[in-house]
Amino acid sequence: MSESGVTGDGVRGVRPGRQAPTGAGGGRRRHRRGRGEQPMVPDAAFSSYYGKPVLKKPTWKPLDIAGYLYLGGLAGASSLLAAGGQVTGRPGLAAPAKLGAAGAISLSLAALVHDLGRPARFLNMLRVFKPTSPMSVGSWLLAGYAPLTLTAAATEVAGRYRLLGSAATVASAVLGPAVATYTAVLLSDTAVPSWHEGHRELPFVFAGSAATAASGLALAAAPPAQAGPARRLAVLGAALELGAFRVMKRRMGLTAEPFEQGRPHLLLRAAEALTAGGAALALCCGRDRRLALAAGAALLTGSAALRFGVFHAGVASAEDPKYTVVPQRERLERRGR
């Protein structure tokens, strides 16, 4: 630019009030400023076109899908307790666990189909088997597991075909851990930040939550004299759930924020208190029926609160662009270094 192009009012031909455009990365650079100077470039604001989120939030119905997550975990862990009660000669523990597993998986499937809208949509997922798809694997897992639990429960109620019922109980126990935890893999496989970033620990969180729910049901329904395995499982499950969840939040960084805000925060704090309290009551209840019922109610409610809290935190993280943008930038910077 020549000197003649500069006047006392500024640069000739340039409209006042316009800011010079910044190039890529211009928003990150800052010049060292003296006292009283203003930044040339404002701090980045996490927004998108027309104020829309970067991600489309999950359209799943909260009651259906969070209930599906909870009931599937309850069913899978109850099958383990049922097999344990059967092998160790505790019919008072095995019977309610078998019935609980069958009832929980039936309700879980009903919630899933209700969210899908038509039963045919679930059947369509069985047209192919794709090992790399958690949804495909989970659909086939449920299709194999549900008949086994229903067979075990039916033979228990009828008091006949004991050999068939025992075989179904053992087979459902083999599939039980996968049923209890595959939903964590299903959530982590999405792009939702607060689900995806917890992919390492979330299966352990769900495993512990499933164990506390199943032990809570057993404590409430089984005779106290035969509920020893349920009491021990309650303590182990609570330790796994609470410990893995704390480790997960610490590792997730920014994307752990939705767990500490709003409705998810209230649900997860309630889950923590109920699970810890229920495990403590399970240790102390012994043969006291009232304490066993209180411990069972606390553990069942705490497990449900955890699943609903995780669900709502994931939806909240999808609605705020910063939980998508900032972790992406951090990963790019790490790769550049």
ABEGO torsion letter per residue (X at the ends): XBAAABBAAEBBGBBBGBBBBBBBGAAABBBBBBBGBBBABBBBBBBBBGGBBABBBBABBAAAAAAAAAAAAAAAAAAAAAAAAAAAGBAAAAAAAAAAAAAAAAAAAAAAAAAAGBAAAAAAAAABBBAABAAAAAAAAAAAAAAAAAAAAAAAAAGBGAAAAAAAAAAAAAAAAAAAAAAAAAAAABABAAAAAAAAAAAAAAAAAAAAAAAAAAAAABBAAAAAAAAAAAAAAAAAAAAAAAAAAAAAEAAAAAAABEAAAAAAAAAAAAAAAAAAAAAAAEABAAAAAAAAAAAAAAAAAAAAAAAAAAAAAAABAAAAAAAAAAAAAAAAX
